[in-house]
Amino acid sequence: MTEANLHIAFCGLDCSACLIYKATIEPDRLQKKLLRKSVVEKIQEIYGIKISVRNITDCDGCRSGSRLFSGCDNCTIRPCALNKNLKSCAYCIEYPCEKLLKHFEQDPQARARLDSLRL
C-alpha cells in the first residue's frame, strides 16, 4: 500500500480530505471549530440530519484503531472488514458487496479509490 493509500478508509472514503479528520489534526482552536461547523452543515445538507458541533468527535480514520467519529457507530462496513482481517474492502473476495454498493451511491469516488487498489 502506498503512502497515499494509508488515508483511504475500508469503504474507500478519503480520510485526508475528510473535514472531520482535518478538524482532528488542526492545531488552531478557532480553525478546528470552524471545520467542525462545516461538518455539521454538510451532514445536514447530505443526510438531512441535524446535529450540534459538540457531536463532531475526533477521528483518526477507521483503519487507525484509535479515535473514531461517533457518526460511524452504525457503520457495518468497518466491522466486516476487521472481522475478515482486511486492509481494505478492495481486497475482499466478495467485492463489491451490497453494503459497499449502497455506500457507493452516496460516494461514487469511494468506488474509484477502491477499484484503483485492486489493480
N, C-alpha and C positions, 0 to 999 in steps of 0.2 A: 504494500500500500504506500503510495507517495505521501509526502507531507501535506499536499493539498487535500488528499482524501481523508486525513485524520479528523477533519471537522465535518464530515458527512455522517449524518445520523443513520441508524439502521435502515430507516424508511426512505432515505435519500434527501432529507432536508439538509440545507447548507447551514450548519451552525455558525460559521464565521460571518454569515450575512444576517443572522437572526438578531432582531432588536433586543430580545431577552438576553442572549449571550453577550451582546455588545454592552448592555447595561450592567451585566455581571462583572465584566472586566474593566469597566470605565472607572478610573480613579477619582474623577471630579464629581463631587456630590450633586451639584446642580445639573450637570450634563446627564448623570445617572438618572435623576428624577425626570428630566425631560424625555429621555429614552423610554422610561417606564410608562410615562403618559402616552407616548406614541404607541406602545404595545396595547394599552387599554383601548385606544381609538381604533387600532387595526382589528382587534378581537371583536369590537362592536361592529365594525364595517363588514368583516368577512363572515363572522359566525352569528352576528346579532345578539351576542351575549354582553350584558352589562356587568362589568367588574370594576373594582377600585384599584388604584395604583398599589395599595397595600397587598393586593393579591398577586402581584407580579414578583415571584420569588426568584432568587438567583438560580442560574442553570449553567453547568459546565458541559452540557451535551449528554445525550442519553448513553453514549458509549464510555463516558468518563468514569462511571461508577461512584460519583460523588453527588454534588448538588444537582437536583433535577427540578425543573419548573413544575410547580404544583398543578398547572393545567394539563400536564402529561399523566396525571394519576390514572386516567381511564384509558390510556393507550394500550392496545392489545398487541401492537407490533413489537415493541421493545421486549416484553416478557417472552414472546415467542422466539425471537432471535437469541435472547440469552439462554433459554432452555435448550436451544439447538447448538449453543456454543459457536454462534456465527459472528464474524467481524462485521458483516453487513448482510442485509437481506438479499443483496445481489448474488451471494454465493449459495443461496438456499436451492435445493433441488425442486422445490415447489414454486420457485419464482416464475412469474408474479402470482401471488396468491390473491384470494378475494379481498383480504384486508388491505393489501397494497393497491389493488385496482381501485378500490373505493378512495383510498388516500390520494392516488394519482389524479382523480377527478378534481380534487382541490388544488393539487400542485403538480402539474404535468412535468415541470422541470425536475422534480424528485425522481421521476422515472428515467429521465435522460441521464441524471447523475448515476443512478444505479446501473443502467444499461452500459454506461462507459466503463464501470468497474468490471463488468462481465467480459469485456473484450480481451 
